[in-house]
Amino acid sequence: MAEDYPPILDAAQVAELLGMNVQMVRRYAREGRLPAYKLPGGRTFKFFRDEIYEFVRAHPVLESEDVTTDR
């Protein structure tokens, strides 16, 4: 799986990897909820693939947190 993505990702690649919307990835990056970086004077976020994998490992989803069920 790690070989499927380059070592440095953009927001679209992170969104694809996490199954999220690109705007949500950018929001989480701005809020500091996802590890992200901007180059000085840059406007776009960059993400280290390994840090995103670590983030996912550190935040597992439990069965009781399933948000796909209709209420």
Residue pairs with C-beta under 8 A, 6 or more apart in sequence:
2 49
2 50
2 53
5 13
5 17
5 49
6 13
6 49
7 48
7 49
7 50
8 46
8 47
8 48
8 49
9 17
9 46
9 47
9 48
9 49
9 52
10 44
10 45
10 46
10 47
11 22
11 25
11 26
11 29
11 44
11 45
11 47
12 22
13 47
14 20
14 25
14 34
14 47
14 52
15 21
15 22
15 24
15 25
17 52
18 25
18 52
18 56
25 34
25 45
26 45
28 34
29 36
29 45
29 47
34 47
34 52
34 55
35 47
35 48
35 51
35 52
35 55
36 45
36 46
36 47
37 45
37 46
37 47
37 48
38 44
38 45
38 46
39 46
